[in-house]
């Protein structure tokens, strides 16, 4: 599967939807106003892992174990 489809499926699972895609793909979260930006074409072999890291950092867990959005 291509990297673009993997990223798109991963973001769809985490409630992100594509807001715009001119120079970069900009995704917005359905429940809040935060945005996540990914490149359209990547030259890095670790780009998928970097997007996964960004999603994990997006959901900061507080001391109660609840994601803070």
N, C-alpha and C positions, 0 to 999 in steps of 0.2 A: 504494500500500500504506500502511496506517495506521502511525503511529509505533510503537505498541505491538508490532505484528507485526515491524517492522524490528528493534526492540531485542531482542525475543525470539529472532529468528533469528540475530542477531549474537552474542548471548550463548551460544546453543546451539552455534554454530560454535566458540566459544572455551572449551568444556567447562564452562559454568555451567549450573546447574539451579535452578529456582525452589524456594526453601525455604519461603517464606510470603508472603502478600500481603493483609495487613489494611489498613493505612493506606498502606504503601509496598510495592513489590515488592522482596523481599530474595532475592538469588541467591547460592548458594554454589558454590565451585569444586569439581569432582569429585575433584581430586588433592590438595587441601589444605583447610585450615579457613577460609580467607579468604572474606569476604563482600563483595558489591557491592550497594548500595542505590540504587534508582531510584524516581522518583515514579510513582504510578499514573496521574495525569492531569497533564499539564504545561501551563503557560501560556506557556512560553518557546518561541520558534520555533527556538532552537538546542539544544533538549534532546537530540536525537539525536547531534549533534556532541559534546555534553558527555559523553554516555555512552561514545562512542568514545574520547574523551580519557581517561576514567576507566579504560577497559580497557587502553589503552596504558600508563598510569601504573601499573596493577596489575602488569604484567609488566616489572619492572625488569631491565635487561640488565647483567650484571656484565662485568668486563674480559675474560673469556674468550668473551663472546658468547652465554652461556647464560642463559636466564631464571631469575631467583631467585624462588622462591615462598615 
